[in-house]
């Protein structure tokens, strides 16, 4: 009897101890924050501007950081366009009138309700101030905006825009009218109120000197459940080492960094996702400045550059020679018939000889013809950032072979973009994303604008309003052929991309179909931080496991979760199963009420 009592006493003490440990674990879990840290770049390359709609640096990483704070009417997940601030829409037969039904639960970070008045204000404000900030130029197609009621708005276009749901509805961040109505100069507005949006994150700190962005979760977010409490983008000197030591939890590798990616392939502590590579590095010519204003001269340079050698020696085969028509080969818009300019120094020499560029003094450098705008040796500067210095050196050597002397000069992105915008350059090596979206073809030598071709401009305008897909593809093909023939830019390569991360911290990273927003080829899509409606097991992914989970809830085998109500009608039933299945297929139903 005493032995039995002793055993019972021990068991009771064990249960009590276990209960206290569980309670302590629950207390720690309830008070601990989940922080995700991303390598935002190396020193000097991780600052992408203050993340408000008019002050982010106008390249993909700048937009992505702003988009964590500000939502658009539509957005994109891994499969395509989905609802965001608008939970449904419809379009008129002529494609010029778009009716949006707004999410009734959306709130600005300061608690104010988001309404149709904010939508009307945003587009009117963007049109009034677009001169100083070109990212949202597509708003020029908006003729007027009518408010039907607090949660319904009609956007009237001057012409139908084929890519309206992406280039305008999915690109323009909504502004809170109660804050921005009194802002006369949006380019200098950097108060705390300038970053009040409706997005899943709130800005806690931004340091331009160190390129640090610190966000906290907006746990009152209308469109899902936040999976993290804090997100930090910071600079690191060695991204691979920082990931291995746990200083960061996620890193993006490009091109020549393929060797770093390979070190993680057999490491069970990390996972790797391959990206779409919707990015291009290119040589940009000043088409207004002699001798690069001569198309045949530009073609000779193209024949004189060995792109295969660049891909092999610089990227270590972590990329592929680029489509000379800019659009990526994996895009539905890709034209495989563009002039390729295979490396051929004999052809380059023949063209240069025919143009009168010959070596008259025997020093191995060709001379400008008598009476030309320039005299002496053909010598000019090639600008690029330090990151692409090796590519520049190889081009320097290649062009020396055909008698052209190049001086390589390196600087930072901002300085070089300034040279391009002011047309103060001969040649520049630069790059950009967005090459799965025809919008990028508007200015093929962006961020320069020295290429002038009225036929090109009219073809671009025609494809932008062409609603028939096949006809539009043909027009985009023509644009690519003109770029490949005229060579305002000579594309060098498309780098491969990889996202390497610690799945124990966050396991929801993905690359967006055709790129974030207008085509940004980054893994930093705000959806990686969310469990969306339809994500029944709330793990940040929508797949067949969620179908099974909802079915078990319907059968009362599992407890219901907030995100299981896929169609957000307040009930969990087989309609939610259908909704999730359609979402997996990329055909999520859009409610038009």
Secondary structure, DSSP 4 states (H G I P E B T S, - for coil): -HHHHHHHHHHHHHHHHHHHHHHHHHHHHHH---EEEEEEESTTS---B--STTTB-SSHHHHHHHHTT---SEEE-SSSEEESSEEEEEE-TTS-EEEEEE-TT-B-TTSPBP-HHHHHHHHHHHHHTGGG-GGGGGGGGEEEEEEEETTEEEEEESS--TTHHHHTTTTSPP--HHHHTT-S-TTS--SGGGG--SSSEEEEEEETTTTEEEEEE-TT-TTSEES-SEEEEEE-S-HHHHHHHTS-SEEEEEGGGHHHHHTTTT-TT-EEEE----EEEEEEE-TTSTTTTSHHHHHHHHHH--HHHHHHHTSTTSEEEPPTTSS-TTSTT--TTS------HHHHHHHHHHTT-B-SSSSSS-BPPTTSSS-SB-EEEEEEEGGGHHHHHHHHHHHHHTT-EEEEEEE-HHHHHHHHHTT--SEEEEEEE-TTSGGGGTTTTTT------HHHHHHHHHHHH---HHHHHHHHHHHHHHHHHH-SEEEEEEE-EEEEE-TTT-----PPTT-BTTTB--S--GGGGEE-TT-TT-SS--SHHHHHHHHHHHTTSS---GGG-TT-SS--SHHHHHHHHHHHTT-------
